[in-house]
Amino acid sequence: MANIISKQPDLRLKCLIVDDEENAIDGVVDYLGEIDSLEVVGTCLSAIEAIEVLKKQDIDLMFLDINMPRLTGLELLESMQNPPLTILTTAYSEFALDGFRLNVVDYLLKPYTFQRFFQATQKAIDLYKSRIVWDEKDNGRILDMYIRQGDSFQRLHWNDILYVEAMQNYLKLCLKEKTFVIHQTMVSLEEILPKDHFFRVHNSYLVNVSQIDKINGGRLFVNGSEIPISKHRKEAFLNSVVYKNLISK
């Protein structure tokens, strides 16, 4: 298993708690008071209220209830293009798969112990710390990054990545000759890689557009691999990647 090395290990994560029950919020605040690397900067009693907070303030980690009036926690995540790292806190176990489909850090089933809460927060802290280290820059664009492999560090150039595939809380970086698995969310990696070269064609796939060999219907092909294009992303993909570079009508 490869891990991206940490650049700033001592940062404190700014946390937002979203739950329609005040006693549930108080419980999270109490637990967070025991963890030095996490700081509560806001609490909300609804997802609607959380949207306004997220517009105005940078949040690193969100503790999010699911079953809330008007807008559920899952609906909030689905509405956000770049949500913060999120730990779901809920009394309903049936939404776990939906949560991990949305790349949440963890799924805490109420009532949970401090040990289980601490485990989830450590996972969030590790994910936050596992940022790609910038080696060289070209007008703010990363050229190289490093991933940890045991005691060594593997250097990668971003353009060598053919595509990225999400697997719950892990990602597969697919290159021509090798595949690396890293502990990282798709959202955080998507923020770091150059947006004019990588396109999210599917919830589970981020593609290097310069490596695409062919597009056929709802599929594209990269180095012999067939990748699905989701229906709701297809039009934006064709407009931003294909049509503007189309030389034959």
Residue, then its C-alpha position, 0 to 999 in steps of 0.5 A: m500500500a502506498n501513502i502520499i507523504s505529509k507536508q504539514p503534519d502539525l496543522r489543526l483541522k477546523c471542524l463543523i458539526v451538523d446535526d438537528e439534535e443539540n445533545a448530539i452536537d454537545g456530544v461531538v463537541d465534548y469528544l473533540g475537546e479531547i483531541d488537540s489536533l481538531e478545533v470546533v469552529g461552528t455548529c449547525l442544526s440543519a444542512i441548510e444552515a451548514i451550506e451558508v457556513l461552508k460558503k463563508q468559512d473554510i472547513d477541513l472536517m465536517f461531522l454530519d448527521i444524515n436524517m435532518p428535515r428539508l435536506t438530509g446530510l447525504e443530499l447536502l454532500e451530493s449538492m457540493q462540488n468540493p465538500p470537506l472531509t466528512i464523518l457521517t454520524t447517524a442512527y441509521s445503518e442502511f445509508a452506509l453504502d451511500g455514504f462511502r459512495l460519496n467518499v466520506v471518511d467514516y460512518l459512525l453509528k449512534p450511539y458510538t463510543f469515544q474509542r470509535f469516534f477517536q478511530a474515525t477522527q484519526k482516519a480523517i487526520d491521516l487523510y488530511k495530512s496525506r497531501i501530495v508534496w509539491d516538488e516543482k511548480d509551473n505557474g502554480r501547477i504541480l509537476d511532480m509528486y511523491i508517494r510513500q512506499g515503505d521506507s522509500f518515496q516514489r516520484l511521479h509526474w502528474n501527466d504519467i497518471l492515465y486515470v484514477e479509480a476510487m475504491q471507498n477511502y482509497l484511490k488507484l493511480c493507474l500508470k502505463e506500467k504500474t498501479f499505485v494504491i493510496h489512502q486519499t479521497m478523490v475530492s482532495l486529489e482532484e483539487i490538487l491535480p491541474k483541472d485543465h488536464f483531468f476531468r471527473v467523468h464518473n463518481s469513481y473515475l478521474v481521467n487524464v484527458s491527454q491520455i484518452d485514445k477514443i470515446n464511444g457513446g458512454r465509454l472512453f478508452v485509455n491505454g486499453s482500459e474501458i472507463p464509463i462516463s456518467k450520464h450527468r457528466k457526459e455533456a460537460f465532458l464533451n463540451s469542455v474536452v471534445y467539442k472545443n478540440l474537434i477539427s472535423k464536423 
